[in-house]
Amino acid sequence: MTMTRTTAVLLLLLAGCAGSGDWTKPGADGAEVAAALQQCRAAADQAVGPEEKIDEDIAATQGADWDRSQIGSLARAELGAETRGRADRIVASCMRTNGFSPAR
């Protein structure tokens, strides 16, 4: 699949926002929300940690080929965006499981 640089940048921006949005829960104060979000992010980091290491290995072994073909930064961005997207989905699922919902 071919991806333009603009598409890759948009994916990265969306991935960065998806798991860090504002969350709300009736009766929960800011400290409780922050603690739950920190716990969920830690769970996501643990879940995707092996994938991040695989991504790093792939980038290390394929990097020279990607650079020669001038797709290096795009390929690395796409690789990382998938992993970050999964982490963001884990955070969102965790927060919902703990009774939080995205703030509107």
C-alpha positions in Angstrom: 0.0 0.0 0.0 1.4 3.4 -1.0 0.9 6.3 1.4 1.6 9.9 0.8 3.6 12.0 3.2 0.5 14.0 4.0 -1.5 10.9 4.9 1.3 9.7 7.1 1.4 13.0 9.0 -2.3 13.0 9.4 -2.3 9.4 10.8 0.4 10.3 13.2 -1.6 13.3 14.5 -4.7 11.3 14.8 -2.9 8.5 16.6 -1.4 10.9 19.1 -4.8 12.4 19.9 -6.9 9.2 20.1 -5.6 7.8 23.4 -5.0 11.1 25.2 -8.4 12.8 25.0 -10.4 14.1 27.9 -12.4 11.5 29.8 -15.2 11.9 32.2 -17.0 9.8 34.8 -19.8 10.9 37.1 -18.4 11.8 40.5 -14.7 11.4 39.4 -12.4 14.3 40.0 -9.4 15.3 37.9 -7.0 13.3 40.0 -9.1 10.1 39.6 -9.3 10.7 35.8 -5.5 11.3 35.7 -4.7 8.2 37.7 -7.0 6.0 35.6 -5.5 7.4 32.4 -2.0 6.8 33.7 -2.9 3.2 34.6 -4.4 2.6 31.2 -1.5 4.1 29.3 0.9 1.9 31.3 -1.2 -1.2 30.4 -1.0 -0.1 26.7 2.7 0.5 26.9 3.2 -3.0 28.3 1.0 -4.5 25.6 2.6 -2.8 22.6 6.2 -2.8 24.0 7.1 -6.0 22.1 5.6 -4.5 18.9 7.7 -1.4 19.3 10.8 -3.4 19.7 9.9 -5.4 16.5 9.2 -2.1 14.7 12.7 -0.9 15.8 14.3 -4.1 14.6 12.5 -3.8 11.2 13.6 -0.2 10.9 17.2 -1.1 11.7 17.3 -4.0 9.2 15.4 -2.3 6.4 16.5 1.3 7.1 19.3 1.3 4.5 17.0 -0.1 1.8 14.3 2.4 2.7 16.7 5.3 2.6 18.1 4.2 -0.8 14.5 4.2 -2.1 13.8 7.5 -0.5 10.8 6.2 1.6 12.7 5.9 4.9 10.9 8.4 7.0 7.5 7.5 5.5 8.0 3.8 6.1 9.1 4.4 9.7 6.2 6.7 10.3 3.7 4.2 8.9 5.2 1.4 11.0 5.0 3.4 14.2 1.5 4.8 13.5 0.0 1.3 13.5 1.6 0.5 16.9 0.5 3.8 18.4 -3.0 3.3 17.0 -3.2 0.0 18.8 -2.0 1.5 22.0 -4.6 4.3 21.7 -7.3 1.7 21.3 -6.1 -0.2 24.3 -6.2 3.1 26.4 -9.7 3.9 25.2 -11.0 0.4 26.0 -9.4 0.4 29.4 -10.9 3.8 30.3 -14.4 2.6 29.2 -13.9 -0.6 31.2 -13.2 1.6 34.2 -16.5 3.5 33.7 -15.1 6.6 31.9 -16.5 8.0 28.7 -14.9 10.5 26.3 -15.7 14.1 27.2 -17.7 15.9 24.6 
